[in-house]
Amino acid sequence: MSSFELITITFSFILGLGVAQILRSVAYVVREKDQYRLHWIPLTMVTLVLAFQIQFWFALFVVDSFLDHWNWLVYTILLCLAIVIFLAGATALPPPASKRTSDLIEDFNSRGKISLLFFAAYFLGWDILAVMFWGPRMGLLAVVNIIMAALSIAAYIVEQPRARSLLHGVLIALTIFGMIGVWATPSLDW
């Protein structure tokens, strides 16, 4: 077993729990559709978080290829990023134990939108890591991540439904752009 495989065991647990949490919450909300009228914003939010939980794995391979050796600082930053993206997914939808009747968007606006702050922290954390260790080679990544973080924070702050819908739409579009051309892809060729 390589040091990379050993180091990433912790990330595997956290990301696996995060994916399971999202899938369980989605299953609950769909199953209990009489309690929650579905809405595209919270469902899109968990879809984006799920995509980044999966993309985190590909990013780990990039990080490993850039590092001469792993150290506690890089490991700790990545551990915090794994925890933050877990929290983004775990807070977006009501948990299966919830028995409150409402619209899904009402629940998101009152309790779930905190996931947007975790989402923003995730992108800012990757920027910190990129600037600390790889500098100018990560210019486009840093810019896109800052925009994603700013949009997430704006969507958290904004109260008007149309403005929030617009911000979530831009988050979706920027995520598609980033997945295609900015962030690590499902490939081992760097």
N, C-alpha and C positions, 0 to 999 in steps of 0.2 A: 504494500500500500504506500503510495507516494504521500509526501507531506501535504500536498494540495487536497488529496482525497481525505486525509485525516482531518485537516482543518475545516473542510466544508461539511463535515457531519453536523455540526451545530446549526449551520445555515439550513441544512436539509430538514432538520426537525422543525425549525421555525417556519420555513416556507411551506412545508407539508401541512402543518397545523393551520397556516393562513389559508391555503387553498381549500382545505377541508372545512374551515369556518365559513368561507364564502359560499361554497357549494351547499352546505347545510342551511345557511340562512336563505339562500335563493330557493332551495327546496321547500323550506318552511313557508316563505312568503307566497310562493306559487300554490302550495297545497292549501294554505289558509286564505285564499283569495277573497273569501267572504269577509274576512276581517280587514284586509288591506286592499284597497283599490290600487292596482299597479300603476306605476308612473315611470316614464323613461329615464328621468334624471338619476334616481338612486340605482336603478338597474344598470344604467350606463356606467355609473361610478364604480360599482363592484366589478363590472366587466373590465374597465381600465385597470383597476387594482390587480385583478387576476392576471391580466396581460403582463403587468410589471413584476408580479411575483414570479411568473415563468421566465420573463426576460432577465431577471436577476441572475438566474443560473448561467445564462450566456455571458452576462457581464462578468461573472466570476472567472470564467475562462480567459477573458481579456485581461482582467486584473492580474491573474496568475502569469500570463505571458509577458506582461510589462514589468513584473517584479523580479529582481535578482534573488531575493529571499523574502519570506513572509516575516513580518514583525508584529508586535503587540498593537501598535498604533493602527496599522491597516486592518488587522483582524477586528479590533474594537470598533472602528468606524463601520466596517461591513456588518458586524453584528448589530450595531445600532440601526443601520439601514434595513436589515432584515426584520428587526422588531418594529420599526416604524411602518414598513409596508404591510406587515401583519396587522397592526393597529388600524391602518387605513381601511383594510378590508373588513375587519371585525366590527368596526363602528358604523359602517355605511347603512346596513340594514338592521331591522329589529332582530334581536336574538330569538331563537326558537322557544324560549321560555316565556316570551312576551305574550300577553293576552289582551292587549289594548286594541280596540277597534278604531281604525282611522284610515285615511288615505296614506299611501306609502310616501307621497311627497310631504304630507303633513308631519309624518314621523321623521323624515329626512331633515326637514326644515327646523324641527324642534330639537332633535337629538343626533341625527345621523350626519349632519353637515360638518361635524368635527372631523370627519374622515378627510375633508378637504385640507385641513391644516396638517394632518399626518402626511397626506399626499405631497403637499408643498415641502414639508421637511425632508421627505425622501429625495426630491430633486435637488434641494439645496445641499443635502449630505453628499450626493454624488459629485456636485460641483466642488465641494470642499476637498474631497478625495482627489478629483482630477487636477485641481490647481496645486495641491500639495505635492503630488507625485509625478504628474505628467505635463504640467504647464501648457504651453501654447499648442501642443499637438491636439488638445481637446477643446479648441476654441468654439467650434460649432456646437459641440455637446454642451458646453457651459452656457452658451447663449440660449439654446432651446430649453435647457433645464431651468434657467432663470425665468424665461417666459412661462413655462409650465407652472412653476411655483407661484409666480405673480398672478396668473389666471386663477389658480386654485384658491389663493388668498382672497382675490376679488370676488370669486363665486361664494366664498364663505361670508364675506362682509355684505354683499349686495342683498337687498330685501325684495326688490321688484322682480316678479316672476319672469317677465320678458327678458330682462337684463341677465338674470341667472341662466335662463335657457340659452341665450346667446353665448354666454361664457362657457357653458358646458359643451355647446356645439363646437366652439373654437378649440376647447380641450380635446375633443374627439378628433378633429381635423389635424391638430398638431401632433397628437399621438400617432395617427396614421403616418404622417410625414416622418416623425422620429423613428418609428419602427422600420420604415423602409430605408431611410438614409442616414440616421444619426446614431442610434443606440445599437448595442451588440445584437447581431442576428443569430438565428439558429445554425451556426456554422462553426467549425473548428479551424477555419482558415483565416488567420489574421495577417 
